[in-house]
Amino acid sequence: ETGVTQSPTHLIKTRGQQVTLRCSSQSGHNTVSWYQQALGQGPQFIFQYYREEENGRGNFPPRFSGLQFPNYSSELNVNALELDDSALYLCASSLGGQFEQYFGPGTRLTVT
Amino acid sequence: AQRVTQPEKLLSVFKGAPVELKCNYSYSGSPELFWYVQYSRQRLQLLLRHISRESIKGFTADLNKGETSFHLKKPFAQEEDSAMYYCALKVGGGNTPLVFGKGTRLSVIA
């Protein structure tokens, strides 16, 4: 069984740029949730995708967007990057209807 | 809005001493509560959930609805318990998201 993977591991971008982060869900999982974890904070829910449709969104502006593909992998896109977007971005996959979310290792985004 | 509070950023205990990591939540309905753990250089993983009422690695947690708490306890701390611990709340079943606290770093001193 393959676990959740994320790419890239680290990323440095400049304010105003755009970024795409990728997540491959655990085998058999059809739901992907994205979280932002700022330094010293717990993970904060961004949005969730279930069978290629957005299925819930946290308190994040529209410049945070996502996609889920037929193989259930997912992308998180952030436009017009701001310094406060610097954080660890976590992806978690789960099987629809079950509660446990399996987390990936995260992507560390630094915005300068 | 739902909220999870972990009042201690850092908790240091000696090996063999009891451990209690505090977690309080705000939610008026019937919550699902979880403890997640992140060991050094590892990913976030589920430690235990209140529904199962099980003991994992010697840790237990009891949901107290009257006090809206879900404290994590272990009678005798071990060095390998040193990690970051997050309490999380889930409102509603299925694919609803987790609401995390800010976490408590547990350091077990030999």
Interface residues (C-beta under 8 A of the other chain):
Chain A: V4 T31 S33 Y35 G40 Q41 G42 P43 Q44 F45 Q48 Y50 N55 G56 G58 L90 S94 G96 G97 F99 E100 Q101 Y102 F103 G104 P105 G106
Chain B: V4 Q6 K9 E32 R43 L44 Q45 L46 R49 Y86 A88 K90 G93 G94 N95 T96 P97 L98 V99 F100 G101 K102 G103
